[in-house]
């Protein structure tokens, strides 16, 4: 299946044309294996706990689970998504087994596939809801239409706009916290925040802003925040 998925990825990369990419998706519309892998990668609610830095790190543990197919890898990561050394050792055992496809395995395990398609395009071809969409509420600029957004007599509260990185906090089935950008990409390694988040009610979704602990102009705070979040 890794070879088939590589062919699929290479086809998508052949052209930047939207019509070309849609045609490739249509070609694979009946390939359940390819679709399962794509859903795993693009589903924002599936997390693996393994970042690029961890993926290429030498694990100090020995594998205790021999994963022999990419589907076994995906099923394993759905249940073991804390990025522990043990998890990494099991994944690296699989990578060594199929070293020729290391880049493809990385794209799947780290959910980092860059082929110029979005969940919107995938859902257009493979069906609405195939990939769950991750949306956060965005503010409107009241001065674009003051009468509509702030009619006379309306009471309102004015607060300072925090110029950082938008972040949503969700809890998985094990009540473990995970942080996501507004585009649905998981923000990794927020260890201290994750510890604090465990004091919150896991039945809610929390929306906020990440800000670096920097004193100075908002532009400096934003720059430092971006350098940390990456």
Secondary structure, DSSP 8 states (H G I E B T S, - for coil): -HHHHHHHHHHHHT---HHHHHHHHHHTTT-HHHHHHHHHHH-TT---S--HHHHTS--SS--SS---SHHHHHHHHHH--S--HHHHHHHHHHHHHTGGGHHHHHHHHTT---SS--HHHHHHHH-TTSS----------GGGSHHHHS-TT----------SEEEEEEE-TT--EEEE-TTS-EE---HHHHHHHTTS-TTS-EEEEE--S--S-HHHHHHHHHHHH-
